[in-house]
Amino acid sequence: MISLEDNATDIIGKAQRGLGISDSELAAKARVNAQTIRKLHEGDFDESALLGVAPVLGLDGRTLSEIAHGEWRPNEMESLDGLAQFTTDYNGMAVNAYLVWDPAKRMAAAFDTGADSRGMVRFAKHHKLQVQLILLTHAHPDHIADLPGLREETGADVFTPAREAVPGAEPIEEGKKFRLGDLQIDTRLTWGHSRGGMTYVVTGLPRPVAIVGDSLFAGSMGGGNVSYRDALQNNLEKILTLPDETIICPGHGPMTTVVEEKQHNPFFAGKL
């Protein structure tokens, strides 16, 4: 079972850095002392302190408390013929890559590579899948580390967001569409964590699937390294407006769904 990528300390830190709020400013606005903020950063989750800092940081207090006390994680995903997740280790960090395929025609697309694509390649060969596309969510090293190996093994065409050039990959803009047998793959620019973060929305399987890279995690989101404001807005407008049953496939942590994130993600709960 894959653990949540972020705990409550991580979530508070991401929101605080994104908003540019210092510890002293957070303490003053939340009407708590500096020691209380220090304890939160150390993982000492006093309930009243959590509920005090949450609105200052634009977070939902109830769901932040759920995560702080280990009371929520997304439901275990039922197997879906046409979707597989692969988790590999990149310098001590678990990173996800995915295969999506047309169950009838056996045409497949790989989304990112993780640190080692050999498991993905073995799976594709075992299930007689023809990997025709490699679609990159963004160009951070942990997500494209084994691109040369995956490209050599599959001979697939490689595409990358236009804002994040990758050698040998064709740049694509938001709105680009791909056909994969009877499946359609649409592209949505969900930048903010990185300059060109792309979400790929797959339709044609029994449930829609969104491969989101580091734009969104179960119960959290990628740090707004480029633009925190745009990361929040893009997640709200381009991912969480998808149908509730949409399976969200993040770059780190477990798979989740749109409805679970609308209800349990402290960054977004109560905003839709």
N, C-alpha and C positions, 0 to 999 in steps of 0.2 A: 504494500500500500504506500503510495507516494505521499509524503508529508506536505502540508501547506508550505508554500515558498516563504511567506512572511508571518511573523508573530506580531503581537500588538505593538511591541517596541519598534519593529521595522516600520509598521504602518504610521505610527506617530512621527518617527524620524523622517519618512518620505514626505509627509504632509508639511512638517515643520520646515524642512529644507526647501520644498517647493514654494512655500509662501514667504520664505525668508524671515521667519520669526525666530528670534533668539530665545534661549532658555529663560532669561530674565523677563523678556516681553511676554512669553507664554505664561509664566508664573503670575505676572501682574494681571493679564487679561482673564486668566482662569481663577484668579483670587485664591491662589495657593502659594506656599512658600517654595523657595528654590530647592530645598531638600526633597520635597514631594516630586518635583520634576526630575530631579536626579534619580530618585527611586524608580520612577516610570521607565527611564532610560536603562535602568539596570534590571528591569523585568519584575519589579515589585508592584503589582497591579492593584492598588487601592481603588475600590469601586467609585468612591466619591471623586477621587482625583481623575479617573478615566472620564467620568461624566462631566467633569469640569473643563478638561482640556479639549474634549471632542468638538464642541461647537466652535471653539476658537479656531480650530484647525479645519473646519468644514467637514468634519467626520460625524457619522451617526454613532451616538454613544451606546445604544443598545447592542448593535452588531460588533462594535469595538470590544465591548465587554464580553460578548460571546466568544470571540476569538481569544481574548486575553485568558479566559478561564477554560479554554479547550472544549467549549460546548457546541461548536459547529465545525463541520467539514462537509464538502459536497457529497451527495449520495454516490455510492460506488456506481460507476457507469456500466450499464448493461452492454454486452457485446453487440456490436453493429457490423454486419457484413459489409465491408467497404471502408472500414476505418481501423487503423492500428497505430498505437503509440510506442515509441522507442526512447528509452531513457538511458543516457550514457554519462560518464563522469568526465568533466572538464576541469582539471586542476582542483579537485575536491568539490566541485559544484555540479549538481545533477541538472542536465539540460535535455529537453525533449525535442524529438523530431517525429514526423508523422508520414504515414502512407495513406492515401485515399484512392479507391479504385472503383470501377464499374464492375459489380459482381458478375454480370452476364458476359461482358466483352473482355474482362481481365486487363483493361487498360488502367494504368496507375500513374499517380503524381506523387512525388516526394516533396515534403515541405521541410526545409532546412535539413541539416545533416547530423547535428550533434557532434560529439567528439569522435565518434567511430560509427561509420555507416554499415559495418559488416553484418550486424544483426538484421538490419533492414534489408540488405541485399539477400541474405539467406532466406528471410521470410518471403520475399518476392519470388525467389526461385522455387521455393517449396510450394507456394500457392499458384505458381505459373502465371505471375503477373508481369506484364510488360511495362516497365517504368519509362514513360515517354517525356515527362516533364519534371524538372527540379525547380521549385518555386521558393524563393528566399523571402522570409518575412522582414529581415534586416541584416546588416552586414557585420554585426558584432562577432568577434572571433569564436565564441563558444557555439554559435549557431551555424557557422560555415566551415568549421575546422576540418572536416573530411570531405569537402566539396571535390577536390581532385580525385579522390578514391571513388566516390559515388558516381561522378561523371564518367570515369573510365570503365566502371563495372556495368553501367546501364546504357551509356551512349545517349542519354537524355539531353534535351535542350534545357538550358539554364536561363532563368529570368530573375532579375533583381529590381527592387525599387529604383527608379531613375535618380533619386536623391542620394543613393548609396551604391556607388559603382563597385563592381566586383569583377576582376579580370576574367574574361571569357564568358560573362553573363550578359544577356541582352537586357537593357534597361526598359522598364515599363512604367507607365503612368496610371494613376487612378482611373478606373473605368475599363481597363483592359479585361477582355473576356477570353476564357479558354473553354474548349470543348474536350471532354474526355469520355469517349463513348457516348452514353446517354446522360452524362453528368455535365453540369455547367459550373464553371468557377468564375466568380466575379471578384473584383479587387476594390478595396476601400483603403484610402490613405488614413492611417491612424497614428500619425507621427506625434512626437512629444517626448517619448523615451529616447528615440533616435530620430535622425533627420527625415528618414523616409519610411518609417515603420509601416508595413502593409498587412492588412487583414484579407485573407482569402475566404470567401463564402461559397461553399459547395452546396448545390441543390441537385436533387435527383435520387438521393438515398432516402430511406424511410424518414429520416430527420435531417434538417439542415445542419451543416457543420461549418464552424468558423475557426480557422487557424489564425491565431492572433499574435503569435510571437510574444514579445515582452510588453505589448500594450496593456494587457489585462491578465491578472492571475486570479485563481480561486481565492476570494476574500481580500484581494489587494490589487495592485497594479505595478507596472514597472516604474522606476523612479523617473520623474520628469526631467531627465538630464538636459534636454534641449529646451523644452517649454512645458512646465507643469500645467499651466492653464490650458494649453492646447491638448495635452495628453488627456486631461479630464474631459474636456469638451468632445474630443473625438471618440473616446470610449462611450460617453453617454449617447452621442448622436449616431454613431456608425456601427457600434457593436450591440449595445443594450436596447436598441430599437428593433433588433431582429426578433423573429418569433420566439416566444418563451421557451419552446422545446429545443431551440438551437443548442447543439453541443459546442462548447467553447474549448478549444485545444490550445493551451498556453505554452510558452517556451520553457516554463519552469513550474513545478507543482502539478497537482492532479487536474484532470479534466473536470469541467463543471458545466453549468447550463446558464442561459440568459436569465431564466426566472430565479435561479438560486442567487446569482450575483445581484439582481435587483432587490432581493430580499435580505441578503446577508453580507454584502460587501460594504464596509464602513465608508468607503469613498463615494458610494452611489445610492445606498439604501435611502428610500424616501424622496429621491430626486426625479423619479419617473412615475 
